[in-house]
Amino acid sequence: MRSTGGRWWLRQDSRELIINASRERLYDLVADLTRMGQWSPECRHVEWTDGAVEPVEGATFIGHNRGGPWNLMRWSRRGRVLAADRGRRFAFITEEGGRESTLWTYRFEPTSGGTRVIESYEVKWIPAWARMVDVPTNRHRELRESMAHTLHQLKTTAEAAPTDLPRPADGATARLD
């Protein structure tokens, strides 16, 4: 999924980054939604709801966010885990006004330098008032920047801990660009 040309209003987009950690480790970090506030500049914290305690398909949660100009906007969204395939894919959808709104997906692909993590969103529906706010605030740009920040924070955390990837036979370390 790539940016939609010159259009900058919300529809869909993705960002990716290669991280020197296993797919399983990265999945575990992302799927622990209660930690999302550590990676995302927009999400402040997430709570599991309706008895959910872990990231399994169908688990529900509420995410509390802050963003917009000067971080003045605050909102909370209910969500539901749609896919929980450890080491491969984690996806959830948020709700707006009782309707499915935005699909967020994380894909984990093995590479020679670790794992390619791809974060994407796809707007299914948002109300007209939200579209009117999105245009002057350039929400699309804000989400692209937030995804890049999230992935870099994830990289910092995952690579700071002992790696679970095998080291090259000659003892050299893998180089990431």
ZAMARGU-4260 file (C-alpha; in steps of 0.2 Angstrom, whole numbers, plus 5000, padded with zeros to 4 digits):
<rodrens>
0) 5000/5000/5000 | 5008/5016/4995 | 5003/5035/4996 | 4989/5040/4985 | 4998/5051/4974
5) 4996/5070/4976 | 4981/5067/4987 | 4984/5071/5005 | 4967/5068/5013 | 4964/5052/5023
10) 4962/5036/5013 | 4976/5024/5015 | 4995/5024/5017 | 5009/5014/5024 | 5027/5016/5031
15) 5040/5003/5033 | 5057/5000/5042 | 5069/4986/5044 | 5073/4982/5062 | 5086/4971/5069
20) 5075/4959/5079 | 5065/4944/5075 | 5047/4944/5068 | 5041/4936/5084 | 5049/4949/5096
25) 5042/4963/5085 | 5025/4956/5084 | 5025/4954/5103 | 5029/4972/5106 | 5016/4979/5094
30) 5002/4967/5099 | 5004/4972/5117 | 4992/4986/5114 | 4994/4992/5132 | 5012/4998/5127
35) 5007/5007/5111 | 5009/5024/5120 | 5028/5020/5121 | 5029/5019/5102 | 5016/5031/5095
40) 5016/5050/5097 | 4997/5050/5096 | 4992/5036/5107 | 4993/5040/5125 | 4987/5023/5132
45) 4976/5008/5128 | 4965/4997/5140 | 4958/4980/5136 | 4939/4980/5138 | 4925/4967/5139
50) 4936/4955/5149 | 4950/4954/5136 | 4968/4953/5143 | 4978/4949/5128 | 4979/4952/5109
55) 4968/4938/5101 | 4956/4939/5087 | 4940/4947/5093 | 4948/4955/5109 | 4942/4973/5112
60) 4950/4988/5119 | 4949/5007/5120 | 4963/5018/5115 | 4966/5036/5121 | 4974/5048/5110
65) 4980/5066/5108 | 4986/5075/5093 | 4982/5089/5080 | 4989/5106/5081 | 4999/5109/5097
70) 4992/5092/5103 | 4976/5101/5108 | 4964/5087/5102 | 4960/5073/5113 | 4949/5058/5109
75) 4946/5040/5113 | 4942/5026/5101 | 4935/5008/5104 | 4944/4995/5094 | 4944/4976/5090
80) 4958/4965/5085 | 4955/4957/5068 | 4971/4947/5065 | 4983/4940/5078 | 4996/4929/5068
85) 5011/4930/5079 | 5027/4935/5069 | 5017/4938/5053 | 5002/4950/5055 | 4993/4960/5068
90) 4978/4970/5063 | 4964/4980/5072 | 4950/4991/5068 | 4944/5007/5077 | 4926/5013/5078
95) 4919/5030/5076 | 4901/5033/5080 | 4897/5014/5081 | 4904/5010/5064 | 4920/5002/5059
100) 4932/5017/5055 | 4950/5014/5052 | 4960/4998/5049 | 4977/4997/5056 | 4989/4983/5051
105) 5007/4978/5055 | 5015/4966/5044 | 5032/4957/5048 | 5043/4951/5034 | 5060/4942/5037
110) 5075/4951/5028 | 5094/4948/5029 | 5095/4963/5041 | 5081/4957/5053 | 5063/4961/5050
115) 5054/4973/5039 | 5039/4980/5049 | 5026/4988/5038 | 5013/4999/5047 | 4998/5004/5037
120) 4981/5012/5039 | 4965/5011/5028 | 4950/5023/5032 | 4934/5013/5030 | 4923/5027/5036
125) 4924/5043/5045 | 4910/5056/5048 | 4909/5072/5038 | 4914/5083/5053 | 4930/5073/5054
130) 4934/5075/5036 | 4932/5094/5038 | 4944/5094/5052 | 4956/5083/5042 | 4958/5094/5028
135) 4965/5110/5036 | 4975/5100/5049 | 4983/5089/5035 | 4979/5073/5045 | 4987/5063/5031
140) 5004/5071/5034 | 5002/5069/5052 | 4998/5051/5051 | 5013/5048/5040 | 5024/5056/5052
145) 5016/5047/5067 | 5019/5030/5058 | 5037/5034/5055 | 5039/5039/5073 | 5031/5024/5079
150) 5042/5012/5069 | 5058/5021/5074 | 5053/5020/5093 | 5049/5002/5090 | 5066/5000/5082
155) 5075/5009/5097 | 5066/4997/5110 | 5068/4981/5100 | 5087/4984/5096 | 5091/4990/5114
160) 5087/4973/5121 | 5097/4958/5118 | 5094/4952/5100 | 5086/4935/5096 | 5093/4935/5079
165) 5108/4924/5075 | 5125/4933/5074 | 5135/4931/5058 | 5147/4917/5059 | 5163/4928/5058
170) 5157/4938/5073 | 5153/4954/5063 | 5137/4963/5066 | 5124/4966/5053 | 5123/4984/5046
175) 5106/4992/5045 | 5103/5008/5034
</rodrens>
